[in-house]
């Protein structure tokens, strides 16, 4: 299972590698560059599924 994902901000295109939590879906994220608040897109369970290079651990296991 992959626990690192590169989150790309849709506002400013800034990218940062983040470690994904294994026990919950992260639904809030603030871009460290432009400070834009990010939430999951409709139909996605978390910000990693919407903006990450790797889907969240729950989705990788299909528990999401």
Order of alpha helices (4+ residues) and beta strands (2+ residues): beta-beta-beta-beta-alpha-alpha
